[in-house]
């Protein structure tokens, strides 16, 4: 054993330490985290250090010859985080640092003063915190003096009841004149649970601290007196028994003296045993549960682990281990339910019917995990409810938005206070059946942090080949999830990790057209809002023209959530008039809508924005549906420099550079004088500059805007375009065609120019939208030039530059 004063070790450690670390601030201290140990001021205490974090802190303090802050951990972790620590501890001086041949580390420390954590600091390979020292209250008077004498007498009597207590300790107690020091010393040596000691350490008020210690010491004295009396009786009767049997008899005798019989516990164990037998658990699981039940039977109710085991048993009993009889899936009824709950979505309904048909024919098969992806408000979550209705199963929704802890999926270990199973097991318990329909809502909103990656925990859950043996950390046994129908929803698939996305079959839901929204409003939204506002059809009438006015002038979204809010506002206005008695029947017209909601919020400004050369209308895809995008280009005297603004991403910037290079390479063929390119700076701006934009699909619009600017020809105001371009002049396919075309029709566009290779997406466009638009399919940029630019040059007064040819 190496038993050396701390100062000697510090000198040798300093010489060996070549690492330069920032100095610790004056109001900060090195923290030594210890599990299940509470340090008190004025007390000398040995500390056995086993955790790497505590050893590193102790060695750093010895090297620096500085004080340490002894702070108890909330959990027994190898490397505790700040949230795992209490906030009040004791400043201590290191008297001796001891290492043993078996690589043990021991400190002998003397407590000095309480402190409170202000904040933990980073930058050191050990725990450092800024602290506030807590001064001992200067409380005196008759109340404190009386409590000091009472506590001193209690401590001396307790020492007399302990046959192995050294006589010097009683003398030391008599010589203590400080009430605070006596309370701290008694609490330090009293046989208490660490949380009780920490509570006393955190009690700053002296009178309250003395009362707490006195009450705890009185309870301990009573147990010691009773134990001594009963021990003598038991010793006479069972003198030859082993120590374990003696302790058990003493415990039973104490319970008899206190009037605490075990009849209630016996009945409780019998009730739990009967419930376990009825739960229908697998054989291996039932063996594990009954093993824990036997532990509970032998454990006193006051033990800390008693409540943990009882909670675990309750969870195991209440989980649905047996598989209920499968309800027969009626395909015709399922189709009726889907049509009743949702308008349009024909392709989605067809895929769901196929899914249900396969489940009916092969109920034991491994069905795919469906993931509904689309903008907010298009009915993803309600589709899951409809599937549950069609299958005759319970529906449970698990919200994953903002989840960043793996334990929320897999559960916490039972060793932690307040541990619970993960959201998956909790959802199954809530549903009450193993073959429920579980909706994993907002799977793209999963986060990750220091507690792990919850999306990685879902890999096993969403794999039909693995989820039959899912293991929750809290349960500690496997639970079969293969009969659960999992359905996920997401807004942006880009945020879903690749391996997780690979385990799901993606079903995309696009935004609704204006006609779709009108039908949805008439069939679902208006009746729902009438009921919510206490109205009926006899009191209020809202015609289709008013609904169309709300759809086109007051909402611009892919789904219908904002539409329902606006309808609700209109109906509430009518409800006020009916409630006041000023009207018995209200008929809502477009004029009434404008009076209630104010002026139109969204107007068609395409013609105004494209009245000068250099402005083209593009089409964009956003997470909430399609949108139109204006590309504006202007030029000024310069040296051929290209400037890009509007918060453009790297891909969009490269599209603009490719369009400029393509025009320069074909300037002669396009009829552009070389002087216009060499003596002009060109500025491309995409309005809505506060919104980030990226992607290659604006290539055609940028090329057309630049060509319009350099040839003084306006872009047709009734035309919008999308497509990626190459340096060879080819127009390449892009995504989101359906959403973009719907947005163009909603904005008043009558002609759309699309890549020829996107003809495959034509059938996805709603029939009502196709009737409103003329489609031009582009193979190369010459097609865009011919279809997108007006034939005649713009009027001279419309030129941005005067005198530049």
Buried (B, 14 or more C-beta within 10 A) or exposed (E): EEEBEBEEBBEEBEEEEEEEEEEBEEEBBBBBBBBEBBBBBBBEBEBEBEBEBBBBBBBBBBBBBBBBBBBBBBBEBEEBBBEBBBEBBBBBBBBBBBBEEEEEBBBBBBBBBBBBBEEBBEEBEBBBBBBEEBEBEEBEEEEBEEBBEBBBEBBBBBBEBEEEEEEEBBEEBEEBEEBBBBBBBBBBBBEBEBBBBBBBBBBBEBBEBBBBBBEBBBEBBEEBEBBEEBBEEBEEEEEEBEEEEBEBBBEBBBBEEEEBEBEEBEEBBEEBBEBBEEBEBEEEBBEBBBEBBEEBBEBEBEEEEBEBBBBBBEBBBEBBBEEBEBEEBBEEEBBEBBBEBBBBBEBBBEBBBEBBEBBBEEEEEEBEBBBBBBBBBBBBBEBBBBBBBBBBBBBBBBEBEEBBBBBBBBBBEBEBEEBBBBBBBBBBBEBEBBBBBBBBBBBBBBBBEEEBBBBBBBBBBBBBEBBBEBEBBBBBBBBBBBBBBBBBBBBEBEBBBEEBBEBBEEBBBBBBBBBBBBBBBBEBBBEBBBEEBEBEEEBBEBEEEBBBBBBBBBBBBBBBEBBBEBBBBBBBBBBEBBEEEEBEEBEBBBEBBBEBBEEEEEEEEBEEBBEBBBBBBBBBBBEBBBBBBBBBBBBEEBEEEBEBEBBBEEBBBEBBBBBBEBBBEBBEEBEBEEEBBEBBBBBBBBBEEEEEBBBBBBBBBBBBBBBBBBBBBBBBBBBBBBBBBBEEBBBBBBEBBBBBBBBBBBBBBBBBBBBBBBEEBBEEBBEEBBEBBEBBBBEBBBBBBEBBBBEEBBEEEEBBBEEBE
